[in-house]
Amino acid sequence: MIIYIEKQISIYDRIFCDVCGKEFESVLETQEFQYIRFTGGYASIFGDGAKIECDICQHCLKSMIEKYYREVE
C-alpha cells in the first residue's frame, strides 16, 4: 500500500533581477541567477534578525564584482 501526502510546491514562471529589473524566462539565464538569502545577526549592519533577500542576474553580478573576482581551479 502506498500512502500519499499532499504537498504544495511553488514553481517559478519568470524571474526579475533586483539590480537591473530585467525579466528573465530562459532556463539557461535563470540557472545562472544568484539568490542571496540571510538573516542579520547580532549587531549586523542590516539589523538584528533582519531577513535579507536579493536575486541578481549573472550580468549584474559580473559588473558588480568584476574588479574583485578570480577564477580558481
Beta strands, then each sheet from edge to edge (+ up, - down):
strand 1: 15-16
strand 2: 23-24
strand 3: 34-39
strand 4: 51-56
sheet 1: 1+ 2-
sheet 2: 3+ 4-
end
